[in-house]
Amino acid sequence: MKQIEVQILQQSYLLACPEGQEARLLDAVERVDTAMTQIRDTGKVRARDRIAVLAALNLAFEVADRETAAAQAAHAQPAEVLASAPQESAGEERLSQLLLRLDEALGDDGRVS
């Protein structure tokens, strides 16, 4: 198993990686870093652990949306596939709602109230 040093939100991590999977790992690191950076840059969330949780939730929503779209595509006619594809604005709206709900649930100290 190979070890790769990466940067996520300007912090170094040493990750184990199966041989031949370096590109996939680096792609995953890029996705996580981008998601966390976008959340941090909104200015609403500063705690690294809260940023990580929000990024994980956002990525999980993206995976779920893709799985739902793929399942619908497998059972839909070609014209229905285009109509049922998830919209980017809907994902952004879900993120905004999720951020609001998380901020309501967590106090200023980052703990559930």
C-alpha positions in Angstrom: 0.0 0.0 0.0 1.4 3.4 -1.0 1.2 6.5 1.1 0.4 9.9 -0.4 0.6 13.3 1.4 -2.3 15.6 0.5 -3.7 19.0 1.5 -7.3 19.4 2.5 -8.4 22.9 3.7 -4.7 23.8 4.0 -3.9 20.9 6.3 -1.6 18.0 5.5 -2.8 14.4 5.6 -0.8 11.3 5.0 -3.2 8.8 3.3 -2.8 5.1 2.5 -3.7 4.3 -1.1 -3.9 1.0 -2.9 -1.4 0.6 -5.8 -2.9 2.0 -9.0 -5.6 4.0 -7.3 -3.6 7.2 -6.8 -5.6 9.2 -9.4 -8.9 8.2 -7.8 -7.7 9.2 -4.4 -6.4 12.5 -5.6 -9.7 13.2 -7.4 -11.5 12.4 -4.1 -9.2 14.7 -2.2 -9.8 17.5 -4.7 -13.6 17.1 -4.3 -13.5 17.2 -0.5 -11.1 20.1 -0.5 -13.3 22.0 -3.0 -16.4 21.3 -1.0 -14.8 22.3 2.3 -13.3 25.5 0.8 -16.6 26.6 -0.6 -18.3 26.2 2.7 -15.5 28.0 4.6 -15.5 30.8 2.1 -19.2 31.5 2.6 -18.1 33.0 5.9 -21.0 31.4 7.8 -19.1 28.4 9.2 -15.6 28.6 10.7 -15.1 25.4 12.8 -13.2 22.8 10.8 -15.3 19.9 12.1 -18.6 21.6 11.1 -17.2 22.4 7.7 -16.2 18.7 7.3 -19.7 17.5 8.3 -21.4 19.9 5.9 -19.0 18.9 3.1 -19.7 15.2 3.8 -23.4 15.8 3.8 -23.2 17.8 0.5 -21.2 15.0 -1.2 -23.6 12.4 0.2 -26.5 14.3 -1.3 -24.8 14.5 -4.7 -24.2 10.7 -4.6 -27.8 10.1 -3.6 -29.1 12.4 -6.4 -26.9 10.6 -9.0 -28.1 7.2 -7.7 -31.8 8.4 -7.9 -31.3 9.8 -11.4 -29.6 6.6 -12.5 -32.4 4.4 -11.1 -35.0 6.6 -12.8 -33.0 6.5 -16.1 -33.0 2.7 -16.0 -36.8 2.7 -15.8 -37.7 5.7 -17.9 -38.2 6.4 -21.6 -35.5 8.6 -23.2 -37.7 11.8 -23.1 -38.4 11.2 -19.4 -34.7 11.0 -18.5 -34.1 14.6 -19.5 -37.1 15.8 -17.6 -36.1 13.9 -14.4 -32.5 14.9 -14.2 -31.7 16.7 -11.0 -31.3 20.5 -11.4 -28.2 22.3 -10.1 -30.3 25.0 -8.6 -32.3 22.4 -6.7 -29.1 21.1 -5.2 -28.0 24.6 -4.2 -31.4 25.2 -2.6 -31.0 22.0 -0.6 -27.6 23.1 0.5 -28.9 26.5 1.7 -31.7 24.8 3.6 -29.3 22.3 5.1 -27.0 25.1 6.3 -29.9 27.0 7.9 -31.1 23.9 9.7 -27.6 23.0 10.9 -27.0 26.6 12.1 -30.3 26.4 14.0 -29.4 23.1 15.6 -25.8 24.1 16.5 -25.1 26.9 18.8 -22.2 29.3 18.5 -19.9 26.8 20.2 -20.7 24.1 17.6 -22.7 21.9 20.0 -26.2 20.7 19.6 -28.5 22.9 21.7 
